[in-house]
Amino acid sequence: MNSRRRRQLKRNITDKKKGIGEFSENSPIFTPPSNLPYIIEECEIELPKGKDEIYLIGNGPSLRKADMSLLKDKNTISFNRAYISYEEWGFDPTYYMIIDPFLFCSTLGDINNLIKTNKKIKKFIFKKNKEVSLDPKTMQLINRPGIDCSVDDIIEDNRVESIDMVGGDYFLKEGKISYFGSVGLCSLQILYKMGYKKVYLVGCDMGYNDKIEDTKWNQKGNFLESSSDEGDNNHYRSDYFGEGIKYGKPYNRIILEKWEKVYHKIRGLKNFEVISLTPNSQLNDFINFEESDIYK
């Protein structure tokens, strides 16, 4: 047994003693679904009959080895700057989502063009409260200078949904979407409320390198800025973030802990399951992993 696995087992034992991982209506990270109103009140999404499964496509390096053609006829959700690969994949996702305010502003032109030209994506999902980002120490939303655009700058389209998000360690607190600093965790809450019963994780490596000196990023105040069009080792394409793209720094260790805590809570939900298909993902330490032809 490797040292990482030993640490994981020790943490699981400690969590069990604390009651972490056991479903409870009094859990500080979960609000019982029976009392929840629909989050997206104006969103009239009807799931295709017999299709209550969806593939959540992350942007980790493992996606380089994935046969994306196998997802062509599946329900999918994609994030951030993955739109640069839609033509190469041979399909458009069912939903597109972005919540990082710095990245949103850096790619606003691309996003508007995507909405204007792409008629296959059913919903474009954004964070409504523009001026806030996550404080990794308190998990609360705080004001961040340097954000000079908002969802008001998105072109009009009935597929656009903007959602107010809250801070804290909650999965659907009083029907609100928790930010978590992770677009993946945000999307799980939305997919649950849409009625999906099974979510498959593809390209969700959770191995982001936080060391700025080992990446092509320059830290500038509250955000990172890409210094070249190549050399991005944290994503499935070396040009995933081009020169000048701004991005809120991912706190991988903190977000990984949030994934674990949230997963231990949602696995107690009826008719909702999260399964990892991503080989060697750090999420596989606690999320059920299944081998898939996507990676063969």
C-alpha positions as CSV (number, residue, x, y, z in Angstrom):
1,M,0.0,0.0,0.0
2,N,1.5,3.3,-1.0
3,S,1.9,6.2,1.4
4,R,-0.8,8.3,-0.3
5,R,-3.4,5.5,0.1
6,R,-2.4,5.0,3.8
7,R,-3.0,8.7,4.4
8,Q,-6.4,8.4,2.7
9,L,-7.4,5.5,4.8
10,K,-6.3,7.2,8.0
11,R,-8.3,10.3,7.0
12,N,-11.4,8.1,6.3
13,I,-11.1,6.6,9.8
14,T,-10.8,10.0,11.3
15,D,-13.8,11.3,9.3
16,K,-15.9,8.4,10.3
17,K,-15.2,9.2,14.0
18,K,-16.3,12.7,13.3
19,G,-19.4,11.6,11.5
20,I,-18.1,12.9,8.1
21,G,-19.3,10.9,5.2
22,E,-22.5,9.8,6.9
23,F,-25.7,11.2,5.4
24,S,-27.6,13.4,7.8
25,E,-30.2,16.0,7.4
26,N,-28.2,18.1,9.9
27,S,-25.0,17.9,7.9
28,P,-23.3,21.3,7.5
29,I,-22.5,20.5,3.9
30,F,-25.9,19.4,2.7
31,T,-29.4,20.8,2.7
32,P,-32.1,18.1,2.4
33,P,-33.4,18.1,-1.2
34,S,-37.1,17.8,-0.2
35,N,-37.1,21.4,1.0
36,L,-35.4,22.8,-2.1
37,P,-37.1,25.0,-4.7
38,Y,-35.8,24.8,-8.3
39,I,-32.6,26.8,-8.6
40,I,-33.0,27.8,-12.2
41,E,-36.6,28.9,-12.1
42,E,-36.8,30.1,-15.7
43,C,-34.9,27.0,-17.1
44,E,-37.3,24.7,-18.8
45,I,-35.0,21.8,-19.6
46,E,-36.6,18.5,-20.4
47,L,-34.3,15.5,-20.2
48,P,-34.4,13.3,-23.3
49,K,-36.6,10.2,-22.5
50,G,-34.5,7.4,-21.2
51,K,-31.4,9.6,-21.0
52,D,-30.8,10.6,-17.4
53,E,-27.1,10.0,-17.5
54,I,-24.6,12.8,-18.3
55,Y,-20.8,13.0,-18.9
56,L,-19.0,15.8,-17.1
57,I,-16.0,16.6,-19.2
58,G,-13.1,18.1,-17.3
59,N,-10.0,19.6,-19.0
60,G,-7.2,17.5,-17.4
61,P,-4.3,16.0,-19.2
62,S,-5.9,12.5,-19.3
63,L,-8.3,13.8,-21.9
64,R,-5.4,13.5,-24.4
65,K,-5.9,9.7,-24.2
66,A,-9.7,9.7,-24.4
67,D,-11.7,8.7,-27.4
68,M,-14.0,11.6,-27.4
69,S,-16.0,10.3,-30.4
70,L,-17.7,7.9,-28.0
71,L,-19.4,10.8,-26.3
72,K,-20.9,12.2,-29.5
73,D,-24.4,11.0,-28.8
74,K,-24.3,11.4,-25.0
75,N,-25.5,14.2,-22.8
76,T,-22.4,16.2,-21.8
77,I,-21.4,19.3,-20.0
78,S,-18.2,21.2,-20.8
79,F,-16.4,24.1,-19.2
80,N,-14.2,27.1,-19.6
81,R,-12.1,27.2,-22.8
82,A,-12.9,23.6,-24.0
83,Y,-14.8,25.2,-26.9
84,I,-11.5,25.3,-28.8
85,S,-11.8,21.5,-29.2
86,Y,-15.5,21.0,-30.1
87,E,-14.8,20.8,-33.8
88,E,-11.9,18.3,-33.1
89,W,-14.2,16.2,-30.9
90,G,-16.8,16.1,-33.5
91,F,-19.7,17.2,-31.3
92,D,-20.9,20.1,-29.2
93,P,-21.8,19.6,-25.5
94,T,-25.3,19.6,-24.2
95,Y,-24.4,22.4,-21.8
96,Y,-21.6,24.9,-21.5
97,M,-20.6,26.5,-18.1
98,I,-18.0,28.9,-16.8
99,I,-17.8,30.6,-13.4
100,D,-14.3,31.9,-13.0
101,P,-14.7,35.7,-13.2
102,F,-11.2,36.4,-14.5
103,L,-11.4,33.7,-17.2
104,F,-14.9,34.8,-18.1
105,C,-13.7,38.3,-18.8
106,S,-10.7,37.1,-20.8
107,T,-12.8,34.9,-23.0
108,L,-16.0,37.0,-23.2
109,G,-15.6,37.6,-27.0
110,D,-15.2,33.9,-27.6
111,I,-18.2,33.1,-25.5
112,N,-20.4,35.6,-27.2
113,N,-19.3,34.2,-30.6
114,L,-20.0,30.7,-29.4
115,I,-23.6,31.6,-28.3
116,K,-24.1,33.4,-31.6
117,T,-22.8,30.7,-33.9
118,N,-23.5,27.5,-32.0
119,K,-27.2,26.5,-32.0
120,K,-26.7,22.9,-30.7
121,I,-25.7,23.8,-27.1
122,K,-28.9,23.8,-25.0
123,K,-27.8,26.0,-22.1
124,F,-25.0,28.4,-21.3
125,I,-24.6,28.7,-17.6
126,F,-22.8,31.6,-15.9
127,K,-22.3,33.1,-12.4
128,K,-24.4,36.1,-12.0
129,N,-22.6,37.9,-9.1
130,K,-19.7,39.3,-11.2
131,E,-17.5,41.0,-8.7
132,V,-16.8,38.1,-6.3
133,S,-14.5,35.2,-6.1
134,L,-13.7,32.6,-3.4
135,D,-11.4,33.2,-0.4
136,P,-9.8,29.7,0.0
137,K,-9.2,30.2,3.7
138,T,-12.8,31.1,4.7
139,M,-14.7,29.6,1.7
140,Q,-16.7,32.8,1.5
141,L,-17.2,35.0,-1.5
142,I,-15.3,38.3,-1.4
143,N,-14.9,41.3,-3.7
144,R,-12.0,41.0,-6.1
145,P,-10.6,44.1,-8.0
146,G,-9.8,43.7,-11.6
147,I,-13.0,42.2,-12.8
148,D,-14.3,44.6,-15.5
149,C,-17.2,42.7,-17.1
150,S,-20.3,40.8,-16.1
151,V,-23.1,38.6,-17.5
152,D,-24.8,41.8,-18.6
153,D,-22.2,41.8,-21.4
154,I,-23.4,38.5,-22.7
155,I,-25.5,38.7,-25.9
156,E,-29.2,38.1,-25.5
157,D,-30.2,34.5,-26.0
158,N,-32.9,32.4,-24.3
159,R,-30.4,29.6,-23.6
160,V,-28.4,31.8,-21.3
161,E,-28.8,31.2,-17.6
162,S,-27.1,33.3,-14.9
163,I,-27.1,32.1,-11.3
164,D,-26.4,33.8,-8.0
165,M,-23.9,31.7,-6.1
166,V,-23.1,31.5,-2.4
167,G,-19.9,30.7,-0.4
168,G,-19.5,28.2,2.3
169,D,-19.3,24.4,2.5
170,Y,-22.8,23.5,1.4
171,F,-24.3,21.3,-1.4
172,L,-27.4,23.2,-2.4
173,K,-27.8,25.4,0.7
174,E,-31.5,26.5,0.7
175,G,-31.7,25.8,-3.0
176,K,-28.6,28.0,-3.7
177,I,-25.6,26.9,-5.7
178,S,-22.4,26.9,-3.7
179,Y,-19.4,28.3,-5.6
180,F,-16.7,26.0,-4.1
181,G,-14.1,27.6,-6.4
182,S,-14.7,24.6,-8.7
183,V,-16.9,24.7,-11.8
184,G,-17.2,20.9,-11.6
185,L,-18.7,21.0,-8.1
186,C,-21.0,23.8,-9.1
187,S,-22.2,21.8,-12.0
188,L,-23.0,18.7,-9.9
189,Q,-25.5,20.8,-8.0
190,I,-27.2,22.0,-11.2
191,L,-27.2,18.6,-12.8
192,Y,-28.8,17.1,-9.7
193,K,-31.6,19.7,-9.8
194,M,-32.1,19.1,-13.5
195,G,-32.9,15.6,-12.8
196,Y,-29.9,13.6,-13.9
197,K,-29.4,10.4,-12.0
198,K,-25.9,9.4,-13.0
199,V,-22.9,11.6,-13.7
200,Y,-19.7,10.2,-15.2
201,L,-16.5,12.1,-14.8
202,V,-14.2,12.2,-17.8
203,G,-10.9,14.2,-17.9
204,C,-11.2,15.1,-14.2
205,D,-7.6,14.5,-13.1
206,M,-7.5,16.9,-10.1
207,G,-3.7,17.0,-10.4
208,Y,-3.3,20.7,-11.0
209,N,0.3,21.9,-10.4
210,D,-0.1,24.8,-8.0
211,K,3.6,25.8,-8.2
212,I,3.7,28.9,-10.4
213,E,7.4,28.6,-11.2
214,D,6.7,25.2,-12.8
215,T,4.0,26.5,-15.1
216,K,3.7,29.2,-17.8
217,W,1.7,31.4,-15.5
218,N,2.7,34.8,-13.9
219,Q,0.9,35.7,-10.7
220,K,-0.5,39.2,-10.9
221,G,-2.4,40.2,-7.8
222,N,-5.6,38.2,-7.5
223,F,-5.2,36.2,-10.7
224,L,-2.7,34.4,-12.9
225,E,-1.9,35.4,-16.5
226,S,-0.6,33.1,-19.2
227,S,2.7,34.2,-20.6
228,S,2.6,32.1,-23.8
229,D,0.4,30.2,-26.3
230,E,2.2,26.9,-25.5
231,G,3.5,25.0,-22.5
232,D,0.2,24.4,-20.5
233,N,0.9,21.1,-18.8
234,N,-2.1,21.3,-16.5
235,H,-4.7,20.8,-19.3
236,Y,-5.2,18.4,-22.2
237,R,-3.8,20.9,-24.7
238,S,-0.6,22.8,-24.4
239,D,-2.5,25.8,-25.9
240,Y,-5.5,25.5,-23.7
241,F,-4.8,28.9,-22.3
242,G,-3.2,31.3,-24.7
243,E,-1.0,34.3,-24.0
244,G,-2.7,37.0,-22.0
245,I,-5.5,34.8,-20.7
246,K,-6.3,35.5,-17.1
247,Y,-7.4,32.9,-14.6
248,G,-8.2,32.6,-10.9
249,K,-5.6,30.4,-9.3
250,P,-6.9,26.9,-8.6
251,Y,-6.2,25.8,-5.0
252,N,-6.0,22.1,-5.9
253,R,-5.6,20.6,-2.4
254,I,-8.5,22.7,-1.0
255,I,-10.8,21.9,-3.9
256,L,-9.9,18.2,-3.7
257,E,-10.9,18.2,0.0
258,K,-14.2,19.8,-1.0
259,W,-14.8,17.2,-3.6
260,E,-14.3,14.4,-1.0
261,K,-16.6,16.0,1.5
262,V,-19.3,16.7,-1.0
263,Y,-19.1,13.2,-2.5
264,H,-19.5,11.6,0.9
265,K,-22.7,13.5,1.3
266,I,-24.3,13.2,-2.1
267,R,-23.7,9.4,-2.1
268,G,-26.5,9.3,0.4
269,L,-28.9,10.8,-2.0
270,K,-31.4,8.5,-3.8
271,N,-31.3,8.3,-7.5
272,F,-28.0,10.3,-7.9
273,E,-24.7,8.7,-8.5
274,V,-21.2,10.1,-9.4
275,I,-18.8,7.8,-11.1
276,S,-15.2,8.5,-12.2
277,L,-14.1,7.2,-15.6
278,T,-10.8,9.1,-15.4
279,P,-7.7,6.8,-14.9
280,N,-5.3,7.8,-12.2
281,S,-7.5,10.7,-11.0
282,Q,-7.0,11.8,-7.5
283,L,-10.7,11.7,-7.1
284,N,-10.5,7.9,-7.5
285,D,-9.3,7.7,-3.9
286,F,-12.9,8.2,-2.7
287,I,-15.1,8.2,-5.8
288,N,-16.1,4.9,-7.4
289,F,-14.0,4.3,-10.5
290,E,-15.1,2.3,-13.5
291,E,-13.0,1.3,-16.5
292,S,-14.4,2.7,-19.8
293,D,-13.9,2.2,-23.5
294,I,-13.4,5.9,-23.6
295,Y,-9.8,5.4,-22.3
296,K,-9.1,2.1,-24.2
